[in-house]
C-alpha cells in the first residue's frame, strides 16, 4: 500500500471518530503519524481530501470483494456471496460504513456514483440469473444491506445477522 492509501485510511479513521467537521489535513497527519504538511502535499484542498476518503472507501470495498473470490455463477451462490460481503463489512469495516453514510448525508449526489456502480453490478448479476424485475430487486438488496450496515455501525453493533440469515433475506426479496 502506498502513501495515498495510508493517508486515505487515516482520513477514514478521523471521520469515523470525529465526523466530517473534524476532517482536517492536520488531523490526518496526526492519525497517520506523518510529518505536518504531508496530507496537504497529497490532497491540496479539503474537498480533495474528502474525495480521497470516498475513493478509498470504494477501494476498500473492492479489497473485501477480492478476499471473497469472484462472484459465483448461480443465484444461490451470489446471494451467499453478497451476504458474506455484508457480514465482513459489518464485522471488520464498521468505520468504513460509518464514514460512507456520513458522506452520503453531506453530499449524496457527489458521492453516489460508487453506490450506482455497485447497484449496476448487482442488477447485471440478477439479470443474468433470470430474476424478473432485476433492477427493482437489486435496489431492494442494496436498501436492505445498507440498512443492516447502518444499524451495525450505529445502534446494533452486536446484532449483525449471520451470513445465512442475510442470504435467506436476499432470496426472499427476489421471491425465491
C-alpha positions in Angstrom: 0.0 0.0 0.0 1.2 3.5 -0.8 1.2 6.8 1.0 -2.0 8.0 -0.6 -3.8 4.8 0.6 -2.3 5.2 4.1 -3.5 8.8 4.3 -6.9 7.8 2.9 -7.2 5.2 5.7 -6.1 7.7 8.3 -8.7 10.1 6.9 -11.4 7.4 7.2 -10.4 6.9 10.9 -10.6 10.6 11.6 -14.0 11.0 10.1 -15.2 7.8 11.8 -14.1 9.2 15.2 -14.7 13.0 14.8 -17.2 13.3 11.9 -16.6 15.3 8.7 -16.2 18.5 10.6 -13.2 17.0 12.3 -11.5 16.1 9.0 -8.5 18.4 8.6 -5.1 18.0 7.0 -3.5 18.3 10.4 -5.8 15.7 11.9 -5.0 13.2 9.1 -1.2 13.9 9.5 -1.6 13.1 13.2 -3.6 10.0 12.7 -1.2 8.7 10.0 1.8 9.7 12.2 3.4 11.6 9.3 5.2 15.0 9.4 2.9 18.0 9.4 2.0 19.1 5.9 2.2 15.6 4.4 -1.5 15.3 3.8 -1.8 18.7 2.2 1.0 17.7 -0.2 -1.1 14.8 -1.5 -4.5 16.4 -1.2 -4.2 20.2 -1.7 -7.8 21.2 -0.7 -10.2 20.0 1.8 -12.5 18.9 -1.0 -9.7 16.8 -2.5 -9.2 15.2 0.9 -12.9 14.4 1.3 -12.9 13.0 -2.3 -9.9 10.8 -1.4 -11.9 9.4 1.5 -14.7 8.4 -0.9 -12.2 6.9 -3.3 -10.5 4.9 -0.5 -13.9 3.6 0.7 -14.6 2.2 -2.7 -11.1 0.7 -2.9 -11.6 -1.0 0.5 -14.9 -2.4 -0.8 -13.0 -3.9 -3.7 -10.4 -5.3 -1.3 -13.1 -7.0 0.7 -14.7 -8.4 -2.6 -11.2 -9.7 -3.6 -11.0 -11.7 -0.4 -14.3 -13.4 -1.2 -13.2 -14.5 -4.6 -15.2 -13.9 -7.8 -18.9 -13.6 -7.6 -20.5 -17.1 -8.0 -22.3 -18.1 -11.2 -25.5 -19.2 -9.6 -28.3 -17.1 -7.9 -27.9 -19.0 -4.6 -24.2 -18.7 -4.6 -24.4 -15.0 -5.5 -26.8 -14.2 -2.6 -24.5 -16.1 -0.2 -21.5 -14.1 -1.6 -23.3 -10.8 -1.1 -24.2 -12.0 2.5 -20.5 -12.8 3.2 -19.6 -9.3 1.9 -22.1 -7.7 4.1 -21.1 -9.6 7.2 -17.4 -8.9 6.5 -18.2 -5.1 6.2 -20.3 -5.2 9.4 -17.7 -7.1 11.4 -14.4 -5.7 10.1 -15.2 -2.5 8.2 -17.5 -0.7 10.6 -15.7 2.6 10.3 -15.9 2.5 6.5 -19.7 2.1 6.7 -20.0 4.9 9.2 -18.0 7.3 7.0 -19.8 6.2 3.8 -23.1 7.2 5.4 -21.6 10.5 6.6 -20.6 11.3 3.0 -24.0 10.3 1.6 -25.7 12.7 4.1 -23.4 15.6 3.4 -23.5 15.5 -0.4 -25.3 12.5 -1.7 -25.1 13.3 -5.4 -21.4 13.8 -5.3 -20.7 10.5 -3.6 -23.5 8.4 -5.1 -21.6 7.2 -8.2 -19.9 4.4 -6.2 -23.3 3.3 -5.0 -24.7 3.3 -8.5 -21.7 1.2 -9.7 -22.5 -1.4 -7.1 -26.2 -1.3 -8.0 -25.3 -1.8 -11.6 -23.1 -4.9 -10.8 -25.9 -6.4 -8.7 -28.6 -5.6 -11.3 -26.5 -7.2 -14.1 -25.9 -10.3 -12.0 -29.6 -10.7 -11.1 -30.5 -10.2 -14.8 -28.0 -12.9 -15.8 -29.7 -15.3 -13.2 -33.1 -14.6 -14.8 -34.5 -12.7 -11.9 -37.7 -10.9 -13.0 -37.6 -7.1 -12.5 -33.9 -7.3 -11.6 -33.4 -3.6 -11.2 -36.1 -3.4 -8.6 -34.8 -6.4 -6.8 -31.2 -5.0 -6.9 -32.4 -1.8 -5.4 -34.2 -3.7 -2.6 -31.0 -5.7 -2.0 -28.9 -2.6 -1.6 -31.5 -0.9 0.6 -31.6 -4.0 2.9 -27.8 -4.3 3.0 -27.3 -0.5 3.6 -29.9 -0.6 6.4 -28.2 -3.6 8.0 -24.8 -1.9 7.8 -26.2 1.3 9.2 -27.5 -0.5 12.2 -24.3 -2.4 12.6 -22.3 0.8 12.5 -24.5 2.7 14.9 -27.3 1.3 17.1 -26.8 -2.5 16.9 -23.1 -3.3 16.6 -23.6 -6.7 18.4 -26.8 -7.5 16.5 -25.4 -8.3 13.0 -27.3 -11.2 11.4 -25.2 -14.1 10.2 -24.5 -14.7 6.6 -27.1 -17.4 6.3 -29.8 -15.2 7.6 -28.8 -12.4 5.2 -28.7 -14.7 2.2 -32.2 -16.0 3.1 -33.5 -12.5 3.3 -31.9 -11.6 0.0 -33.6 -14.7 -1.6 -36.9 -13.6 -0.1 -36.6 -10.1 -1.6 -36.3 -11.9 -5.0 -39.3 -14.1 -4.2 -37.0 -17.2 -4.3 
